[in-house]
Amino acid sequence: MKWFAGADHAGYELKDVLVAVLRELGDEVQDLGTNSGDSVDYPDFGTKVGRAVADNAGSYGLLVCGTGIGIAMAAGKVPGIRAATVTNEFTARATRSHNDANVIAMGQRVIGFGVAEAALRAFRDTPFEGGRHERRVRKINTLDPKAEG
């Protein structure tokens, strides 16, 4: 699997841990920063990851900030991106299987590192169910004129 990862200063430590997990699983990960506690703006990294995912069909995004909320909002403004902030395995699995999310976001100040790893693995390993959910994802995509279906 191909991933693009990004974080702000409040999430770079968790991002680094999760990037290592993905690489251990054999996935290709391009880390788009940030890589320190120096203050940066989360929208810059959310949109950078969103654009990379949108430009690379079949890829996924991993985002971390303090809460996972702002960075997901920024990524979600990129056409074709369905970013979801998750807090556990259940929400990670549900957003893949029901919403066909292509970007997972987490908050380092909200979620423990062990729970974050379990959520990432659930997101990674859960396919989109299609079926009744396909209609709903298409409705989401109609709000984005550049998204498919």
Buried (B, 14 or more C-beta within 10 A) or exposed (E): EBBBBBBBBBBBBBBBBBBEBBEEEEBEBBBBBBEEEEEBEBBBBBBBBBBBBBEBEEBBBBBBBBBBBBBBBBBBEBEBBBBBBBBBBEBBBBBBBBBBBBBBBBBBEBBEEEBBBBBBBBBBEBEBEEEEBEEEBEEEBEEBEEBEE
